Amino acid sequence: MSKPKKTKRKKGNCYKDKIDRSEISAIAIKKWNDQLTERLKRNKQREDKIKKRAVALFEIMDIGPKALGNRDKLLWWLTTPNRALGDKIPLTLMIADKAEFVRDELLRIERGIFA
């Protein structure tokens, strides 16, 4: 049996051998842009969540001393299970993004509504 002839290919003459740098660059830039856009979107969501938590904390720190008498009582109240909140600790609700329940309960206390 005869061996197949080895043909020498000329380097750089075949289209397949040439790297289309503009196409690769466009794909790389698109991929990088998509990744960057996704990161910015995630950062925006985190930023919005942090802002929401900060606003809730400031509201509670503003309402709490008025409702309970002073800041020390508020701090004790935030770390003690509360029957009106389903025997949950208000601070854990705040961490779980449910600060509106804590704020509403403090407003009820401030207004004298004990139901």
N, C-alpha and C positions, 0 to 999 in steps of 0.2 A: 504494500500500500504506500502510496506516495503522500508525503506531508503536504498540507495546504501551504500555498505560497504566502509568505509574510510580505505584506505590502507596507511600505514605509509611508506614513502619513506626514504630510507637510505641516509643520507647526504654524498655527496662526492663520492658515488659509481656510479652514473649515469654520462655518458659522457656529457649530456646536462647541467648538473649542474656545470661541471668544466669550468672554463674560460680559454680559450686558449690564454694566455698572449702574446705569441710570435706572434700570428696572429693579435691580437689587436694592439700590438706595431708596427708591420710592416705596418699596415693600417695607424696608427697615424703618423708614420715617413714619409710615402709616402705622406700623406695629407700635413703635415708640409713642406716637401720638395717642393711640388708643389706650395704651397702658397709663400714660400720664393723665388722660381724661378720666379714666377709672379711679386713679388715685385721688385726683382732685375732688371727684364726686364723693368718695368715701370720706375724705377729710372734711368736706362741707357737711356731710351728715353727722360726723363726730362733733364738729364745731356747733352745729345746731343743737345737738343733744346736750353739750356742755353748757351752752347758753340757757337752754330750758331749765337745766338743773340749778344753775346759778341764780336765775330769776326766782325759782321756787324757794331756794334756800333764803334769799334775801327777804322774800315775802313772809316766810315763816319766822325768820329772826326779827322781823318788824312787828308782826301780829302777836307772836308768842308772849313776849314780856307784858304786853298790854292785857292779854287774856288771862295770864297766870300770875301776874304780879311782878315778877322780875326774871332776869336772864337765868339765874341758877335754877329756879323752878321749871323754866322751859327746858333746860338741859336735862334735868331729872325726868320730866315728862316725856321727852323724846327717846329716852333709853329704858322706859318702863312699859310693859305690855298694857295695852289700852282696850278696855271692854268695848267701847264704841267703835273701835277699828278692828273688831273681830279677834280680840286678844293678841293682836300683833304689835310689835314694837314700832312706833312711828318712824324711827330712824331707818329701819329696814325697808319700810314702805317708800321712804324718800330715795333710798339707794336703788330700789326697783322701779324707779320712774313713776311712782304713784303718789307724789307729793301733794297732788290736789286733794286727796282724801285727808291728809294731815292738815293742810291749810283750812279745808272746810270744817274740820272738827274744831280747830282753834277758833275759827270765826263763830261757831255755835257756842263755844264756851264763853267767848268775849261778849256775845249777845245774850247770854243767859239761857240758851236753849239746851236743856239736858234731856234728850229723848232717847 
